[in-house]
Structure formats: C-alpha cells, structure tokens
C-alpha cells in the first residue's frame, strides 16, 4: 500500500505539467494580441460622379419627325395585248423616257385585219337584206291594191252566179267554182295584208342585226388600232415584258410605264402623332424635307391613306413633291424629316439626357432628382445636332438637367457638374 501511495503524486504531476504549459502559451498569445498597435480606421466617403449638365430653357420649339418613306407612282399603266398576235417591233427600252403619243411597240395586224374584213362583209350583207325588205314592202303594197280588185271581181262573179241559179239558168258547179275562187282570193289578200303588217318587225330585226354587226366591226377596228401601242402621257418605261418575235395572247402584259409628273412618297406615321398631324392637315398642311445623299428636296403632306394594312403600327401618309424630280424611281426608300406644329413651353435637350421614354434627371444640391416628361419629338439646333423635345409640369426655367448617360442613375445619387 505504501508503494501505491508513492506512485500517486508522480502520476498527478505527469498530467499537470502539460496543462500548465498550454495555459502559459494561451496567456502569452493574449498578451501579445492585446499589446499589438491598432491601425486607425479610414473615414467612409460618398463617391461623387462627374457629369455634364444643361440649363432648361422653355420655348415654342417645332418638333421634327424623322421617318422612312418609299417613292410610289400612283399613275402607273401596264399595257396588255388586246388580240393574239406576234410582236413585230419594240421601239423603246426599260428606263427610257417617252413622250405622249410616242409608239412603244407594234403587234402583227394581219390576223386582226382579216377579222375587220369579215365584219365589214357582215354589215354589207345585212344592209342588202334591209334594202330587199324595203323593195318587198313596196311590192306588197302595190300587189295589195290589185288583190283587192281581184277580190271584188270574185265577189261580183259569185253574186252573178247566185242570181242565175235563182232564175234556173245557172248550175251549182259554176256557183261553187265562183265561191272557191273568191275564197282563194280572200286568202291571198289576207296573206298580203299580213306581210305588209309584219314589215316593221322584219325591218326592226334586220336593223338590230345591223347594229350588232356594226358593233362587232367597231370592236374589230379597235383591236386593229390596239396592235399599235402608244404612250398615253409623258412617262418612263418601268418594264418590258416582250421582245420582237414573241407571240402574245389576249391579256398578256406588254409594257409598263409611269407618269413622271405624279410621283408620291408614302411613309408610315406613328400612331401617337396622328392626332397632331390630322389637325395640322385641316389647318393647311405640313412641310417636310426629303433627305437625299447629295441634296434635300421639299415635299408637302398631301393626305393620309384611307385604310391601314394588317400588322402595321400606324397610318400611311402620302407626300407630294413640290418640284417633281426626274432621278427618283418607284420603290426607292428614303429618309424624310417632317416638320410638326410648334409645341408651347417645350424644352430642347440632348439625347443623352433622356432615360427610357419618359424620364430625365435634374441636378439639385449636388444630387440627382428624377423628373417625368412627355416626349413630343425631336429637332436640330443651330449646329445641326439632334435634340429631344419634351414637356413637363415639373420642369422650371434654368433647371440643371443631367446630360450624361449614367448606368447607375437613381434618385439621390451624388454628382459633380463638370461644366
């Protein structure tokens, strides 16, 4: 037992010493950490964005609407073949300008000339039948007088044989023969009268046939004239569909041309501008400028289209050229700048000032403040720079408007004006 007592203190010291070392190390670490010098904290500063601003100035600005239009030729004609024939000659080319009455092409007229000859023969035959009917009518009238006399003679003969028979000096056969002759003469007279009475009907039928034949003759002569194709007005050849030697049928296309003096420009007007443009049209019209690569042409809004094509977001407007150009072709797409009526108390701002469709920012006390606006169009300043025209009841004269596009622009953002 004494031996176990001697071992207990040694075992206790064996476990105690490591714990003391660990505790000493922890104490040294805490002392070193607390004695470390502290770095002073940097003060938090709010970032300021350097921006450009412009002063708001209200005025009666005239908006300009830039749209795209297409040149059209409303007076465009396509000649088609009136008859089946060969193309003898083509006297023009695509793109060439022609004068009114100038021959464009010639179809072979021989087949049509034969038809004209046949129709002339039909008319002559019917006229001859009418003449024969007139002769027949005259003869019937003369024969009627003779047959009336013959009937009277037959009647007297019947009366004479009846008297003889009463006196017993005549026979029944003689009386029957006399009566038969009288009846036959009466039938002949009735037939003659019917022929005379039917004369107006026969004559009218012949005249109707003559009228029909004359109409057919006129139609054939028109077809003969249409074998020669002439320009109906001063124009430019848009397209040729045939060449010499081609055989065309009735209705086949031959040549297309359009009037150079009636060119128009068709452009689509956004729906939000329709009310303004309709009011301006009633007041007298709107001016516009057609932008070409080398120059600009003045045009004028003439009218709005009568219908809207499916799937389109606006109504087509038709512009007329004040001076008709000779170097514009139908189908050509061009840019157009339309002058809208002036808007009172509007503001002209650079495009960078507009955020979205209806928001700008005002700089007040070095911070941004959102302002709702209504965009009424665009214009150009004296240096031909594009500007956005807006109206707003929240804007005031000389307000400083943000003119820089910031990706993180929000209300209260701190900014610094560069100008």
Secondary structure, 3 states (H helix, E strand, C coil): CHHHHHHHHHHHHHHHHHHHHHHHHHHHHHHHHHCCCCCCCCCCCCCCEEECEEECCEEEEEEEEEEEEEEEECCEEEEECCCCEEEEEECCCCCCEECCCCEEEEECCHHHHHHHHHHHHHHHHHHHHHHHHHHHHHHHHHHHHHHHHHHHHHHHHHHHHHHHHHCCCCCHHHHHHHHHHHHHHHHHHHHHHHHHHCHHHHHHHHHHHHHHHHHHHHHHHHHHHCCEEECCCCEEEEEECCCCCCEECCCCEEEEEEEHHHEEEEEEEEHHHHHHHHHHHHHCCCEEEEECCCCEEEEEEEEECCCCCCCCCEEEEEEEECCCCCCCCCCCEEEEEEEEEEEEEEEEEEHHHCECCCEEEEEECCEEEEEECEEEEEEECCCCCEEEEEECCCCCCCCEEECCCCCCCCCCCEEEECC
